[in-house]
Amino acid sequence: MRYLFTSESVSEGHPDKVCDRISDTIVDLYLSKDNASRTAIETLATTNKVIVAGETSCGAYVSQEEIDHCIREAIRDIGYDQKGFSWQTVNIENLLHHQSCDIALGVDNDGAGDQGIMFGYAKKESGFDSNYMPLAIFFANRILKNLGDARRRGDVPGIGPDAKSQVTVEYENGKPVGISSVVLSTQHSEKLSQVDVREIARGYIAQTLPADWMPAEKDILVNPTGRFVIGGPDGDTGLTGRKIIVDNYGGYAPHGGGAFSGKDPTKVDRSAAYMLRYLAKNIVAAGLAEECLLQISYAIGIARPLSLYISTNGTAVVDERKILRFIEENIDLSPRGIISRLQLRRPIYTPTSAYGHFGRAPQADGGFSWEKLDLVDELKHAVK
């Protein structure tokens, strides 16, 4: 059976990603002051305006000036210094306030910060090293990351921060066999013609995809409207948490509905999703299955999860119940246990705000710790 599957990605300069970046930068600011800080930060960005709101709790003083400074630095680092949205002139409105004592009560007792369901997923794509990510979202993220890195280096003058990509992978009997189309829209200066933009964009598509997987020219769509000069929050209002499928697995796996950015690790929307990715990735890397989907659920104020579910889509080489039993007997899935195992009380979240929270390399500072494969040997020996 042949079928097509499509995933999209957006760049760090996309309006929603600008907001995710600001929210996560504030999370890191608070954690750098006090690693027990709690944050739930929402950001709205529009023409020359940024509004931050939400709840915080911190054992150290964080000034309005520090928050303003980190917001401006985030916008400058992304690359916005244009008339309608500039790090220098943007008006910032700060509506942050202290965390609700009712929510704090449950977290203080090591319980989950809210009820909810979270998913984790990993997939071994035949013939590819995609870091256990589905190919469409893997390539969609990589195209934009490669283009964004080139923009930052100054290799592509005239290309702006705002961009979107979309990749359609063709499968036959569950195995990837090609890419049928790629869409890439990128902000650009008025000095660049659409021919120039296409040539630049096509080069980074070709750099990212396997050499024999480039679609036909008619199926490489660059700036389909023919113009993309006004971009970022000046062109479209952004909000934190509106790109949850982009942040995850590109639609290959279910999503529990909770966004990641702006939340400290006591929020299981974020930390439990990271833990389930860690477990699913190690399960697949251990050779126990070709793909793995995990679901977990929590109640506010309760430490232990209410449920844990696994599906390997028929690819497991052992009884799935054995894998579940290993997790239940050896992995502490309480919020405290997750934070401890993945060492999440660190200012490591800013880099997660663009190009996906999963499928990235673990960092020296502890970032992307959920991508480590340090459970593989234990799984191989314990689950037989």
C-alpha positions in Angstrom: 0.0 0.0 0.0 1.3 3.4 -1.0 0.4 6.6 0.9 1.6 10.1 1.5 2.2 11.8 4.9 2.9 15.5 5.4 4.4 17.5 8.3 5.1 21.2 8.6 7.6 23.2 10.5 8.1 26.9 11.2 11.2 28.9 11.9 12.3 30.8 15.0 11.1 34.0 13.3 7.5 32.8 12.9 5.2 35.0 15.1 4.1 32.1 17.3 7.7 30.9 17.7 8.8 34.4 18.6 6.3 34.1 21.5 7.5 30.6 22.4 11.1 32.0 22.5 10.2 34.9 24.7 8.2 32.6 27.1 11.0 30.1 27.4 13.6 32.8 27.8 11.7 34.1 30.8 11.5 30.5 32.2 15.3 30.3 31.9 15.7 33.7 33.6 13.7 32.5 36.6 15.4 29.2 36.8 18.8 30.9 36.6 17.8 32.9 39.7 16.2 30.0 41.6 16.0 26.4 40.3 12.8 25.8 42.2 11.1 28.6 40.4 7.7 28.0 38.9 6.5 29.7 35.7 3.5 29.6 33.4 4.3 32.3 30.8 2.1 33.3 27.9 3.3 35.8 25.3 1.4 37.8 22.6 3.3 39.6 19.9 2.0 42.0 17.2 3.1 45.1 15.4 5.7 46.8 17.8 4.0 45.2 20.8 4.8 42.3 23.2 2.5 41.4 26.1 3.6 38.8 28.6 1.2 37.4 31.2 1.0 34.4 33.5 2.0 33.1 36.9 5.4 33.0 38.5 6.9 32.0 41.8 10.6 32.6 42.7 12.8 32.6 45.8 14.8 35.5 44.3 13.9 38.9 43.1 13.4 39.3 39.3 13.0 42.9 38.2 10.9 44.4 35.5 14.1 45.6 33.8 15.6 42.1 33.7 12.5 40.7 32.1 12.4 43.6 29.5 16.0 43.1 28.8 15.7 39.3 28.1 12.7 39.9 25.9 14.6 42.5 23.8 17.6 40.2 23.6 15.5 37.3 22.4 14.0 39.4 19.7 17.4 40.7 18.6 18.9 37.2 18.6 16.1 36.0 16.3 16.9 38.9 14.0 14.1 41.4 14.1 15.1 45.0 13.7 12.5 46.1 11.2 10.1 49.1 11.2 7.1 47.2 12.4 8.9 45.0 14.9 12.3 45.8 16.4 14.0 44.7 19.5 15.0 48.3 20.1 11.6 50.0 19.9 9.0 47.3 20.7 6.6 48.3 23.5 6.6 45.6 26.2 3.6 45.2 28.6 4.3 42.9 31.6 1.2 41.4 33.3 3.0 38.6 35.2 1.7 37.9 38.7 2.3 35.3 41.5 1.3 31.7 41.1 -2.1 30.7 42.5 -1.8 29.3 46.0 -4.4 26.6 45.1 -2.1 25.3 42.3 1.0 25.7 44.4 -0.6 23.5 47.1 -0.6 20.4 44.9 2.9 21.0 43.5 4.3 21.7 47.0 3.3 18.1 47.9 5.1 16.8 44.8 1.9 16.3 42.9 1.3 17.1 39.3 0.7 20.8 38.5 -2.5 19.9 36.6 -4.5 17.1 35.2 -3.9 16.0 31.6 -2.6 13.4 29.2 0.8 13.4 27.5 2.3 11.3 24.7 5.8 10.2 23.7 6.8 8.7 20.4 9.8 7.3 18.6 10.1 5.6 15.2 13.0 3.9 13.3 12.6 4.9 9.7 13.9 2.2 7.4 17.2 3.2 5.8 17.6 6.6 7.6 19.2 8.0 10.7 16.5 10.5 11.6 17.3 10.3 15.4 14.2 8.1 15.8 11.9 10.8 14.5 9.4 10.4 11.6 10.9 11.6 8.4 8.5 14.3 7.3 8.9 16.4 10.5 12.6 15.5 10.6 13.2 17.0 7.2 10.8 19.9 7.6 12.7 21.0 10.8 16.1 20.5 9.2 15.4 22.5 6.1 14.5 25.5 8.2 17.3 25.0 10.7 19.8 24.9 7.8 18.4 28.0 6.2 18.2 29.8 9.6 21.8 28.9 10.4 22.9 30.3 7.0 21.0 33.5 7.6 22.7 34.0 11.0 26.1 33.4 9.4 25.3 36.0 6.8 25.5 33.5 3.9 22.1 34.5 2.5 21.7 38.3 2.6 18.1 39.4 2.1 16.5 36.4 3.8 14.4 37.3 6.8 13.7 35.4 10.1 10.1 34.3 9.3 9.8 31.0 7.4 7.6 27.9 7.0 8.3 24.5 5.5 6.2 21.5 4.6 7.4 18.1 3.5 5.4 15.2 2.1 6.9 11.7 2.3 5.8 8.8 0.2 5.5 5.4 1.9 5.1 1.9 0.4 4.1 -0.9 2.8 5.2 1.3 5.7 8.6 2.1 4.3 9.7 5.6 3.0 10.4 5.5 -0.7 10.6 9.2 -1.6 9.5 12.8 -1.2 6.6 13.9 -3.4 6.6 17.6 -2.6 8.3 20.4 -0.5 6.9 23.8 0.4 9.1 26.5 1.6 8.0 30.1 2.3 10.6 32.5 3.5 10.6 36.2 4.4 12.9 38.3 2.1 13.9 41.8 1.4 12.3 43.8 -1.5 15.6 43.7 -3.2 15.4 40.0 -3.9 13.4 38.7 -6.8 11.3 35.6 -6.6 13.8 33.9 -8.8 16.6 34.8 -6.3 14.5 33.5 -3.4 13.7 30.3 -5.2 17.4 29.7 -6.0 18.4 30.3 -2.4 15.6 28.1 -1.0 16.1 25.3 -3.4 19.7 25.1 -2.4 18.9 24.5 1.2 16.2 22.0 0.3 18.8 20.1 -1.8 21.4 20.3 1.0 18.9 18.8 3.5 17.3 16.0 1.5 18.9 12.7 0.3 20.4 13.4 -3.2 18.0 11.1 -5.0 14.9 12.3 -3.1 14.5 15.8 -4.5 11.0 16.2 -5.9 10.3 17.3 -9.4 10.8 21.1 -10.0 7.0 21.6 -10.2 6.6 20.0 -6.8 9.1 22.3 -5.1 6.9 25.3 -4.1 8.8 28.4 -2.9 6.8 31.4 -1.7 3.6 30.3 -3.5 2.0 33.7 -3.1 4.9 35.3 -4.9 5.9 37.7 -2.2 6.8 37.5 1.5 8.4 40.8 2.6 6.3 41.7 5.7 6.9 38.9 8.2 7.0 38.1 11.9 4.7 39.7 14.4 4.3 42.7 12.1 2.6 40.5 9.5 0.7 38.2 11.8 0.0 38.2 15.5 1.8 35.5 17.5 0.9 33.5 20.6 2.7 31.1 22.8 1.7 27.4 22.3 0.0 27.6 18.9 2.5 25.3 17.2 2.1 22.1 19.4 2.2 19.7 16.5 5.3 21.4 15.0 6.9 21.1 18.5 6.2 17.3 18.6 6.0 14.7 15.9 4.4 16.5 13.0 1.1 14.6 13.3 2.6 11.1 13.3 1.5 10.6 17.0 -1.4 11.9 19.1 -1.0 15.0 21.2 -2.5 15.6 24.6 -3.2 19.2 23.9 -0.8 21.0 26.3 1.9 23.3 25.0 5.5 23.2 26.3 6.9 26.7 26.1 6.6 29.0 29.1 6.3 26.2 31.6 8.7 25.1 34.3 9.3 21.3 34.7 6.7 20.9 37.5 4.2 21.2 34.7 3.7 17.7 33.4 2.5 19.0 30.1 6.2 19.5 29.5 8.2 17.2 31.7 6.0 14.1 31.3 6.1 14.5 27.5 9.8 14.8 27.6 10.0 11.6 29.8 7.8 9.6 27.4 10.0 10.7 24.5 13.0 9.5 26.4 11.4 6.1 27.2 10.0 5.6 23.7 13.3 6.5 22.1 15.3 4.1 24.3 12.8 1.3 23.7 13.2 1.6 19.9 17.0 2.1 20.1 17.2 -1.0 22.3 15.6 -3.0 19.4 12.5 -3.9 21.3 10.3 -2.3 18.6 10.4 -0.4 15.3 8.2 2.3 16.7 6.7 3.1 20.1 3.9 5.3 21.4 3.4 5.9 25.1 0.6 7.7 26.8 0.4 8.8 30.5 -2.2 10.7 32.5 -2.1 12.7 35.8 -4.5 14.4 38.2 -3.6 17.7 39.8 -1.9 17.4 43.1 -1.4 13.6 42.7 2.2 12.4 42.3 1.7 9.0 40.7 0.3 8.8 37.2 -3.2 7.4 36.8 -2.5 5.4 33.7 0.3 4.3 31.3 -0.3 2.9 27.8 2.0 1.5 25.2 1.5 0.7 21.5 4.2 -0.5 19.1 1.9 -0.8 16.1 2.7 -4.5 15.9 6.4 -4.0 15.7 7.5 -5.2 19.1 9.8 -8.3 19.3 8.8 -8.9 23.0 5.4 -8.8 24.8 4.5 -5.1 25.2 3.4 -5.9 28.8 7.0 -6.7 29.7 8.0 -3.3 28.5 5.3 -1.7 30.6 6.2 -3.7 33.6 9.9 -2.6 33.3 8.8 1.0 33.2 6.4 0.7 36.1 9.0 -1.1 38.3 12.1 0.9 37.4 11.1 4.4 36.4 9.8 7.0 38.8 7.1 8.8 36.8 6.1 11.2 39.5 6.9 14.9 38.6 9.7 14.8 41.2 11.1 11.5 39.7 11.0 12.9 36.1 12.7 16.1 37.0 15.4 14.2 38.9 16.1 11.7 36.2 16.2 14.2 33.3 17.7 17.0 35.5 15.1 19.5 34.4 15.6 22.2 37.0 18.1 24.1 34.8 17.8 27.1 32.4 17.9 24.9 29.3 14.7 25.7 27.6 15.3 28.6 25.2 16.8 26.3 22.5 13.7 24.1 22.5 11.5 27.0 21.4 12.2 26.4 17.6 12.9 23.5 15.3 11.2 20.9 17.5 11.6 19.7 21.1 12.5 16.2 19.9 15.0 14.6 17.6 17.8 17.0 18.8 21.3 16.1 20.2 21.7 16.2 24.0 23.7 19.3 25.0 26.7 19.8 27.3 24.7 22.1 29.5 22.0 19.4 30.1 19.7 20.6 27.4 17.7 17.9 25.5 18.5 15.4 28.2 15.4 13.5 27.2 17.2 12.6 23.9 19.9 10.5 25.7 20.1 6.8 25.0 21.4 5.8 28.5 18.6 3.3 29.2 19.3 1.1 26.2 21.5 -1.5 27.8 19.3 -1.8 30.9 16.3 -2.3 28.7 18.0 -5.0 26.5 19.0 -7.0 29.6 15.8 -6.6 31.6 13.2 -7.1 28.8 13.5 -10.4 27.2 
